[in-house]
């Protein structure tokens, strides 16, 4: 009787593995087909995808169904990270059910520098001292890493909240609950302090002239105009070269930051619809 049961389990594992491989192959073929269609667009969403990325994603979807996926999305300031995240979520999640996704934004983890700003008297004066808001050391990456690992382990966390005008950090920010997919976006989410815990690494690429135009428009809403804005953008460009652009090479896929937000929804809808057909 025991030998018979062993044989049954062996057969089950064999067929289960075979079915998994067939499903993985179908998912890979489907995603490659969508990528080929995307390439024909004037502004494709996917600029580059690593050779093994699609296969690895398909394997995770099929063989690690219960695993939490942590997706890190980086790019230069004003490259379009937040737009990409928000519109992808809007396309994928039709209702607001808990447990599907959670978003951790690195901007919430800026350290409190309100004292430095008050002592300097203005942003212009602060920047002239050599102070920079655009290096990893002004972000509490240790706390962000702790919160991301907590979410992956099924824990609820409370992110801080940062005021970009006063430079104050408040500990009582939003409550973040564990979910199937955790999206984290920011300038330094693929830097060495946190990238090892990412399951998927995404880089949003946008030409520098477009970044500059977007950045100056946003700077006004954050209390920076005139010389203060000029000084900070000069620093933004210099620090991006040192801390952000090197991550282009380690990303699993490069996303086009010039893509219209409606197209992000269209292609995300297409991916989800085709995967539903394959996986059903």
C-alpha positions as CSV (number, residue, x, y, z in Angstrom):
1,X,0.0,0.0,0.0
2,X,2.8,2.4,0.9
3,X,4.6,1.7,-2.4
4,X,1.4,2.5,-4.3
5,X,0.9,5.8,-2.5
6,X,4.6,6.8,-3.2
7,X,4.0,6.0,-6.9
8,X,0.8,8.1,-6.9
9,X,2.6,11.1,-5.3
10,X,5.4,10.7,-7.8
11,X,3.0,10.7,-10.7
12,X,1.2,13.8,-9.3
13,X,4.5,15.7,-8.9
14,X,5.5,14.7,-12.5
15,X,2.2,15.9,-14.0
16,X,2.1,19.0,-11.8
17,X,5.6,20.0,-12.9
18,X,4.8,19.4,-16.5
19,X,1.6,21.5,-16.3
20,X,3.5,24.2,-14.6
21,X,6.1,24.3,-17.4
22,X,3.4,24.4,-20.0
23,X,1.8,27.3,-18.3
24,X,5.1,29.1,-17.8
25,X,5.8,28.7,-21.5
26,X,2.4,30.0,-22.5
27,X,2.9,33.1,-20.2
28,X,6.3,33.7,-21.7
29,X,5.0,33.5,-25.3
30,X,2.1,35.9,-24.4
31,X,4.3,38.5,-22.8
32,X,6.8,38.4,-25.7
33,X,4.0,38.9,-28.2
34,X,2.8,42.0,-26.3
35,X,6.4,43.3,-26.2
36,X,6.6,42.9,-30.0
37,X,3.4,44.8,-30.4
38,X,4.6,47.5,-28.1
39,X,7.8,48.0,-30.1
40,X,5.7,49.2,-33.1
41,X,4.4,52.1,-31.2
42,X,5.8,55.6,-31.8
43,X,6.4,55.8,-28.0
44,X,6.7,52.2,-26.8
45,X,6.4,51.6,-23.0
46,X,9.2,49.0,-22.8
47,X,12.5,50.3,-23.9
48,X,14.6,47.3,-22.8
49,X,13.8,44.0,-21.1
50,X,16.5,41.6,-19.8
51,X,16.5,38.3,-21.6
52,X,15.7,36.2,-18.5
53,X,13.2,38.7,-17.0
54,X,10.0,37.4,-18.6
55,X,10.9,33.8,-17.8
56,X,11.6,34.7,-14.2
57,X,8.3,36.5,-13.8
58,X,6.4,33.6,-15.4
59,X,8.0,31.2,-13.0
60,X,7.2,33.4,-10.0
61,X,3.6,33.8,-11.1
62,X,3.1,30.0,-11.5
63,X,5.3,28.5,-8.8
64,X,5.3,31.1,-6.1
65,X,1.6,32.0,-5.9
66,X,1.6,32.8,-2.2
67,X,4.7,35.0,-2.4
68,X,4.6,38.7,-2.0
69,X,6.1,40.6,-4.9
70,X,8.2,43.6,-4.1
71,X,8.6,45.8,-7.2
72,X,11.1,48.7,-7.0
73,X,10.7,51.6,-9.5
74,X,13.4,54.2,-9.9
75,X,14.4,57.0,-12.2
76,X,15.6,60.6,-12.1
77,X,13.6,63.3,-10.4
78,X,10.5,64.1,-12.6
79,X,11.1,61.2,-14.8
80,X,7.6,59.9,-14.4
81,X,7.9,57.2,-11.7
82,X,4.7,58.3,-9.9
83,X,2.7,58.6,-13.1
84,X,3.7,55.1,-14.1
85,X,2.8,53.6,-10.7
86,X,-0.5,55.4,-10.3
87,X,-1.7,54.6,-13.8
88,X,-0.6,51.0,-13.7
89,X,-2.6,50.5,-10.4
90,X,-5.6,52.3,-11.9
91,X,-5.6,49.8,-14.8
92,X,-5.0,46.7,-12.8
93,X,-7.2,47.3,-9.8
94,X,-10.8,48.0,-10.7
95,X,-11.9,48.1,-7.1
96,X,-10.2,49.0,-3.9
97,X,-10.1,45.6,-2.3
98,X,-7.4,45.3,0.4
99,X,-4.7,42.8,0.0
100,X,-4.0,43.3,-3.7
101,X,-1.4,46.1,-3.6
102,X,0.4,48.5,-1.3
103,X,2.5,51.5,-2.4
104,X,5.5,52.8,-0.4
105,X,6.8,56.1,-1.7
106,X,10.4,57.0,-0.9
107,X,9.4,60.7,-0.8
108,X,7.7,60.0,2.6
109,X,11.0,59.0,4.1
110,X,12.9,62.2,3.7
111,X,14.6,63.1,7.0
112,X,13.4,66.2,8.9
113,X,15.5,69.2,7.9
114,X,13.2,71.9,9.0
115,X,15.7,73.1,11.6
116,X,18.4,73.5,8.9
117,X,16.0,75.5,6.7
118,X,15.0,77.8,9.5
119,X,18.6,78.5,10.5
120,X,19.5,79.3,6.9
121,X,16.5,81.5,6.5
122,X,15.6,80.5,2.9
123,X,16.1,77.8,0.4
124,X,18.5,80.1,-1.5
125,X,20.7,80.5,1.6
126,X,20.4,76.8,2.5
127,X,21.6,75.6,-1.0
128,X,24.5,78.1,-0.9
129,X,25.8,76.3,2.2
130,X,26.2,73.2,0.0
131,X,23.2,71.4,1.5
132,X,21.6,68.8,-0.9
133,X,18.2,67.3,-0.9
134,X,19.3,64.9,-3.7
135,X,21.6,62.4,-2.1
136,X,20.7,59.1,-0.4
137,X,21.8,60.3,3.0
138,X,18.8,62.7,3.3
139,X,16.4,59.7,3.0
140,X,15.8,57.3,5.9
141,X,16.5,54.2,3.8
142,X,17.0,52.0,6.8
143,X,13.4,52.8,8.0
144,X,12.1,52.3,4.5
145,X,13.8,48.9,4.2
146,X,12.5,47.9,7.6
147,X,8.9,48.8,6.5
148,X,9.3,47.0,3.2
149,X,10.5,43.8,4.8
150,X,7.7,44.1,7.4
151,X,5.1,44.3,4.6
152,X,6.7,41.2,2.9
153,X,6.4,39.4,6.2
154,X,2.7,40.2,6.5
155,X,3.0,43.1,9.0
156,X,1.2,46.4,8.9
157,X,3.4,49.5,9.1
158,X,2.9,53.3,9.3
159,X,5.0,55.3,6.9
160,X,6.1,58.9,7.9
161,X,4.8,61.9,6.0
162,X,7.1,64.6,4.7
163,X,6.2,68.3,3.9
164,X,8.2,69.5,0.9
165,X,7.6,73.2,1.7
166,X,8.6,73.2,5.4
167,X,11.0,70.1,5.3
168,X,9.2,68.6,8.3
169,X,8.8,64.9,8.7
170,X,5.8,63.6,10.7
171,X,5.9,60.0,12.1
172,X,2.1,59.7,11.9
173,X,1.7,59.1,8.1
174,X,-0.4,56.6,6.2
175,X,-1.1,53.1,7.4
176,X,0.3,50.5,5.0
177,X,-1.1,47.0,5.0
178,X,0.5,43.8,3.6
179,X,-0.6,42.8,0.1
180,X,0.2,40.5,-2.8
181,X,2.1,43.2,-4.6
182,X,4.2,45.9,-2.9
183,X,5.2,48.8,-5.2
184,X,7.9,51.2,-4.0
185,X,9.0,54.1,-6.1
186,X,11.7,56.8,-5.6
187,X,15.1,58.1,-6.5
188,X,17.1,55.5,-4.5
189,X,14.9,52.4,-4.3
190,X,17.5,50.5,-6.4
191,X,20.5,51.7,-4.5
192,X,22.6,49.2,-2.6
193,X,20.8,49.9,0.8
194,X,17.6,48.4,-0.5
195,X,17.9,46.8,-3.9
196,X,18.7,43.3,-2.7
197,X,15.2,42.8,-1.3
198,X,13.5,43.7,-4.6
199,X,11.9,40.9,-6.7
200,X,11.6,43.2,-9.7
201,X,13.7,46.2,-10.6
202,X,12.3,48.9,-12.9
203,X,14.0,52.0,-14.3
204,X,12.0,54.9,-15.8
205,X,14.0,56.7,-18.5
206,X,13.2,60.2,-19.6
207,X,15.4,62.6,-21.7
208,X,17.0,65.3,-19.6
209,X,15.4,68.2,-21.4
210,X,11.9,66.8,-20.6
211,X,13.0,66.1,-17.0
212,X,14.1,69.7,-16.6
213,X,10.9,71.2,-17.8
214,X,8.8,68.9,-15.6
215,X,11.1,69.5,-12.6
216,X,10.8,73.3,-12.7
217,X,7.0,73.2,-12.9
218,X,6.9,71.0,-9.8
219,X,9.5,73.0,-8.0
220,X,7.1,76.0,-7.8
221,X,4.6,73.9,-5.8
222,X,7.4,72.9,-3.4
223,X,8.3,76.5,-2.6
224,X,11.4,76.8,-4.8
225,X,11.6,79.5,-7.5
226,X,14.3,81.7,-9.1
227,X,17.9,81.1,-7.8
228,X,16.8,78.5,-5.3
229,X,15.3,76.4,-8.1
230,X,18.4,76.9,-10.3
231,X,20.8,75.8,-7.6
232,X,18.8,72.7,-6.7
233,X,18.4,71.6,-10.3
234,X,22.1,71.9,-10.9
235,X,22.6,69.6,-7.8
236,X,19.8,67.3,-9.1
237,X,21.6,66.7,-12.3
238,X,25.0,66.1,-10.7
239,X,23.7,63.7,-8.1
240,X,21.6,61.8,-10.6
241,X,24.9,61.1,-12.5
242,X,26.4,59.6,-9.3
243,X,23.5,57.9,-7.6
244,X,20.7,57.2,-10.0
245,X,21.8,56.7,-13.6
246,X,24.1,53.7,-12.7
247,X,21.0,51.8,-11.8
248,X,20.0,51.8,-15.5
249,X,22.3,48.8,-16.0
250,X,21.0,46.7,-13.2
251,X,17.3,47.1,-13.9
252,X,15.2,44.2,-15.1
253,X,13.4,46.4,-17.5
254,X,13.6,50.0,-18.7
255,X,10.3,51.9,-18.9
256,X,9.7,54.9,-21.2
257,X,8.9,58.0,-19.1
258,X,7.5,59.8,-22.2
259,X,4.6,57.4,-22.6
260,X,1.1,58.9,-22.4
261,X,-0.7,57.8,-19.2
262,X,-3.6,56.5,-21.2
263,X,-1.3,54.1,-23.1
264,X,0.0,52.8,-19.8
265,X,-3.5,51.9,-18.9
266,X,-4.1,50.4,-22.4
267,X,-1.1,48.1,-22.4
268,X,-1.6,47.1,-18.7
269,X,-5.2,46.2,-19.6
270,X,-3.9,44.1,-22.5
271,X,-1.3,42.3,-20.4
272,X,-3.9,41.4,-17.7
273,X,-6.5,40.3,-20.2
274,X,-4.1,38.0,-22.1
275,X,-2.7,36.6,-18.9
276,X,-6.2,35.9,-17.7
277,X,-6.9,33.9,-20.9
278,X,-3.7,31.9,-20.5
279,X,-4.0,31.2,-16.8
280,X,-7.7,30.3,-16.7
